[in-house]
Structure formats: structure tokens, C-alpha cells
Amino acid sequence: MSDSTITDIRPSPEPVIYQPKQSAIEALKDVVRGAKRVNLWWALATEDLLQRYKRSAIGMLWILLSFGLFLSVKFAIFSVILDVDVVDYLKYLATGYFIWIFIQRCLVDGCATFISSEGWIKGRKLPFSIFAFQMVTRNILTALIQVLVVAVILVLGGTEWTPNALISLFIVVILYPINAFFISILFGVITVRSRDFFYLVQSLNHIFLFLSPVLWQPEKMGALWDNLLVYNPIAHFLISVRTPLIYGTIPWTSVFVVLGVTAALGILSMAALQFAYRRIVYWI
């Protein structure tokens, strides 16, 4: 039999599925590119605030008034119920509620990081981290207005400033924005994939207000704090700032918990963005 009569039977090649090239550090590159677009995310954040209070007679002063009024009502009720020193509790409540509002806002707004910017994401090729920087900047600007109330209460309440208060300053100025950024990335990706996550976070926010030492003091909770509530990470974000600021002592356990949570959120958020980097535009 000649070679020409031999039928050369080869298996048909497998269909080729196109996979876009993706660097192993695409998420980190995105953050770097986004950080460089300061003018854009600053403009987006300020525009959000201006639009929110558009046509209002007093504008963003409502941020200050609503915070002050809500704080006053909580103080009037819980200072009587808990039977505590009025001045000390007012400082305790003001700092705790200020921190809680910032955390709550970052958790809820973080879920909407990408879905609220659908037009931008689908219309232009921009780093996804821009919208995380936008969310963090907007909440920081809001907090800068609200902190005026807290500062007045602390000064009038005779708070003694100690070197240990620098721990509070470091956590608030450095770690809080970093955590807010990581949360906006992580929660934003999860919510783009499943909208139910947004409603879950909203529901848990109301629960964690009472599970965190915003209105109550840990030393008065006894075994409930030691056996259960101490495992709430939000509690340590509150304690690590409030204790050095008001009482002049450093709660090292809470400080280390905050550092650990920051590292964990950083890893999880970058992993989530890396995984979803080329999927977000389709999921949204």
C-alpha cells in the first residue's frame, strides 16, 4: 500500500477561546492609575455633595445640623437611662457616634461604588479605583464638617490632650481612609455580582449599632462583652480611637485588631478586584 493511499486522520483542533491578557497585578496597577487622577475623583466627590444639597437654603450646613440634632436626642435619652456622668458620657457618645456614622456610611456607600457609576464605567475606560477614591473623599469631606461638633464638645468638656492621643489621630487620618478604600472595592465588587448584598449590609448596620459600644460602655456589659461583643471588629475601631483621645490610655488589643483588619481587607479587596477586573463592566 502506497503512502498516498493512506488516509491521514488527525483529531480536529479544540476551539480556541479568547482570553484577554491580564497581569497578575492588574488590581494594583488600577489603584496606582486611579490615584494619579486626583482632579477627576475630587471633582466627582465634590459634585456629589453639591448635587445632594442643591436648592437648599443652607446647603451642606444640614450635615452639621442633622448630626448635632441627632446626637442631642440620643444624649438626652441615654444619659438618663444609663445613669452616667453627664459630661463624660457626652464626650463618649459624641466621639463614638461620629466614628459610627463614618463607618456606617462607608459600608453602605461602598456597596454602591460601581453600580452608582454605571454610566462612567460603560461610557469611558477609566481605572475602577477612581470610584473608590470618589466614595472615600466624599465621606471624608462630610466627616470634616461633622467633626466640628465633636471638637467643640471635647474642648468644652475639658478633655486633656496627651501624647497617646496621637494614636487616635493616626488611626483616624491614616487607617480609616485606607479601610474605607478597601471596603469600597470589596463591597463594590460583591454588590455588582449580587445586589442582595447591599440590602444585607443595610440590615446589619442597624443591628451593629447596638452590638457596638456607641451608646453603651464595655466595662458595664460584664460577661456579655467578654464572651461575645468583644469579637465585633467595629467595636475595636471605636475603642482604638476613643480611648486614647478621651482617657489618654492606649488599648493595644484594639489597635492590633484594627491593623489586622486593615491588612485582611487589603488582601481581600485586591483579590476581589483582580478576579472581577474584566467582569465588572458585564456584571454591572
C-alpha positions in Angstrom: 0.0 0.0 0.0 1.5 3.3 -1.1 1.7 6.3 1.2 -0.8 8.2 -1.0 -3.5 5.7 -0.2 -3.1 6.1 3.5 -5.6 8.4 4.9 -4.1 10.8 7.4 -6.6 11.1 10.1 -5.8 13.7 12.8 -8.1 14.9 15.6 -9.7 18.2 14.9 -8.3 21.0 16.9 -10.1 22.2 20.0 -11.9 25.5 19.6 -9.9 28.4 20.8 -11.5 30.6 23.4 -10.1 34.1 23.5 -8.9 35.1 26.9 -7.7 38.7 27.2 -4.3 39.1 28.7 -4.4 40.1 32.3 -1.5 40.9 34.5 -1.2 39.2 37.9 -1.1 42.7 39.5 -3.7 44.3 37.4 -5.6 45.4 40.5 -2.6 47.2 42.0 -1.9 48.9 38.7 -5.5 50.1 38.6 -5.1 51.6 42.1 -2.0 53.4 41.0 -3.6 54.8 37.9 -6.6 55.8 39.8 -4.6 57.6 42.5 -3.0 59.7 39.8 -6.4 61.0 38.6 -6.8 63.3 41.7 -8.6 66.0 39.7 -11.2 63.6 38.5 -12.2 61.8 41.7 -12.0 65.1 43.7 -14.4 66.7 41.2 -16.8 63.8 41.3 -16.8 63.7 45.1 -17.5 67.5 45.5 -20.1 67.3 42.8 -21.9 64.6 44.7 -22.1 66.8 47.7 -23.2 69.9 45.8 -25.9 68.0 44.0 -27.2 66.4 47.2 -27.9 69.8 48.7 -28.8 71.6 45.6 -31.5 74.3 46.0 -31.2 74.0 49.8 -31.2 77.3 51.6 -28.3 76.4 54.0 -26.7 73.8 51.8 -24.1 71.5 53.4 -24.8 73.0 56.8 -27.5 70.4 57.0 -24.7 67.9 57.6 -23.7 69.8 60.7 -27.3 70.4 61.9 -28.6 66.8 61.4 -25.6 65.4 63.2 -25.9 67.8 66.1 -29.6 67.3 66.5 -29.5 63.5 66.3 -26.6 63.5 68.8 -28.6 65.7 71.2 -31.6 63.4 71.1 -29.5 60.3 71.8 -27.7 62.1 74.6 -30.9 63.3 76.3 -32.4 59.8 76.3 -29.4 57.5 77.0 -27.7 59.7 79.6 -30.8 59.2 81.8 -31.3 55.5 81.0 -27.7 54.6 81.7 -27.3 56.8 84.8 -23.8 58.1 83.9 -21.7 61.2 84.4 -23.3 63.7 82.0 -20.1 65.4 80.8 -18.1 62.2 80.4 -20.9 60.5 78.6 -21.4 63.4 76.2 -17.8 63.1 75.1 -18.1 59.4 74.9 -21.2 59.5 72.9 -20.1 62.3 70.5 -16.8 60.5 69.6 -18.5 57.1 69.3 -21.4 58.3 67.2 -19.1 60.3 64.9 -17.0 57.3 64.3 -20.0 55.0 63.8 -21.6 57.4 61.3 -18.4 57.4 59.2 -18.1 53.6 59.3 -21.8 53.1 58.5 -21.6 55.5 55.6 -18.5 53.8 54.2 -20.2 50.3 54.4 -23.4 51.4 52.7 -21.8 53.7 50.1 -19.1 51.1 49.5 -21.7 48.7 48.1 -22.7 51.3 45.5 -19.2 52.2 44.4 -19.5 50.7 41.0 -23.3 50.5 40.4 -23.7 54.2 41.1 -21.1 54.9 38.4 -22.5 52.7 35.7 -22.6 55.4 33.1 -18.9 56.3 33.6 -17.8 52.6 33.6 -19.7 51.8 30.4 -19.0 55.0 28.7 -15.3 55.5 29.3 -12.3 53.4 30.0 -11.2 54.6 33.5 -9.5 52.9 36.4 -12.1 51.3 38.6 -10.3 52.6 41.7 -11.3 56.2 40.7 -14.8 55.5 42.0 -13.5 54.1 45.3 -11.4 57.3 45.8 -14.5 59.3 45.0 -16.5 57.5 47.7 -13.8 57.9 50.3 -13.3 61.6 49.5 -17.0 62.3 49.7 -17.3 60.7 53.1 -14.1 62.4 54.4 -15.5 65.8 53.4 -18.7 65.0 55.2 -16.8 63.9 58.3 -14.7 67.1 58.3 -17.9 69.0 58.8 -19.3 66.8 61.5 -16.1 66.7 63.5 -16.6 70.4 64.3 -19.4 69.3 66.7 -17.2 66.7 68.3 -14.2 69.1 68.7 -16.4 71.7 70.5 -17.8 69.0 72.9 -14.3 67.7 73.7 -12.9 71.2 74.3 -15.8 72.4 76.5 -15.8 69.0 78.3 -12.2 69.7 79.5 -10.6 66.9 77.6 -6.9 66.7 78.4 -4.7 66.2 75.3 -1.9 63.7 75.9 0.8 62.2 73.5 -1.3 59.0 73.4 -3.9 60.9 71.5 -1.6 60.7 68.5 -2.7 57.1 68.3 -6.2 58.3 67.7 -5.0 60.8 65.1 -3.0 58.1 63.3 -6.0 55.7 63.1 -8.5 58.4 62.1 -6.3 60.2 59.5 -4.4 57.2 58.0 -6.1 53.9 58.8 -9.8 54.9 58.5 -9.5 56.2 54.9 -7.4 53.2 53.9 -10.0 50.8 55.3 -12.8 52.8 53.7 -11.0 52.5 50.3 -10.6 48.7 50.7 -14.2 48.3 51.7 -15.4 50.3 48.7 -13.5 48.0 46.4 -14.5 44.7 48.1 -18.2 45.6 48.8 -18.5 47.3 45.4 -17.4 44.1 43.6 -19.6 41.8 45.7 -22.6 44.1 45.1 -22.1 44.3 41.4 -22.2 40.5 41.3 -25.1 40.2 43.8 -27.4 43.2 44.5 -28.8 41.3 47.6 -25.5 42.1 49.4 -26.4 45.8 49.5 -29.7 45.0 51.4 -27.8 42.7 53.7 -25.3 45.4 54.7 -28.1 47.9 55.3 -29.9 45.4 57.6 -26.8 44.5 59.5 -26.0 48.2 60.0 -29.0 48.7 62.3 -28.0 45.6 64.3 -24.4 46.5 64.7 -25.3 50.0 66.1 -26.5 48.2 69.2 -23.8 45.5 69.2 -21.0 48.1 69.1 -20.0 50.4 72.0 -21.6 53.5 70.6 -24.3 54.1 73.2 -23.1 51.8 75.9 -19.7 51.3 77.7 -18.0 47.9 77.5 -17.0 47.8 81.2 -20.7 47.9 82.2 -21.6 45.0 80.0 -19.9 42.3 82.1 -19.8 38.8 80.7 -21.7 39.8 77.6 -18.8 41.9 76.4 -16.1 39.4 77.5 -17.8 36.4 75.8 -19.5 37.9 72.7 -19.3 41.5 71.9 -15.5 41.8 72.1 -15.3 39.8 68.9 -17.1 42.6 67.0 -14.3 44.3 64.9 -16.3 47.6 64.7 -16.0 47.8 68.5 -12.3 47.9 68.2 -12.3 50.6 65.6 -14.3 52.7 68.1 -12.2 51.8 71.1 -8.8 52.4 69.4 -9.8 56.0 68.7 -11.9 57.0 71.6 -9.9 55.6 74.5 -6.6 57.4 73.7 -8.5 60.6 72.9 -10.7 60.8 76.0 -8.9 58.8 78.6 -5.3 59.0 77.5 -4.6 55.3 77.5 -3.7 53.1 74.5 -5.9 49.9 74.1 -3.2 47.8 72.4 -5.5 44.9 71.7 -7.9 47.1 69.8 -5.1 48.8 67.9 -3.7 45.4 66.8 -7.2 44.3 65.8 -7.6 47.4 63.6 -4.2 46.8 62.0 -5.1 43.1 61.3 -8.5 44.0 59.8 -6.8 46.6 57.6 -4.3 44.0 56.3 -7.1 41.4 55.7 -9.3 44.0 53.9 -6.4 45.0 51.7 -5.7 41.4 50.6 -9.4 40.6 50.1 -10.2 43.8 48.2 -7.2 43.4 45.8 -8.1 39.8 45.2 -11.7 40.7 44.5 -10.7 43.4 42.1 -8.2 41.2 40.4 -10.8 38.4 39.9 -13.6 40.8 38.7 -11.4 43.2 36.8 -12.7 42.3 33.3 -16.1 41.2 34.5 -17.4 44.3 36.3 -18.4 46.0 33.1 -20.6 43.0 32.2 -22.0 42.4 35.7 -23.0 46.0 36.1 
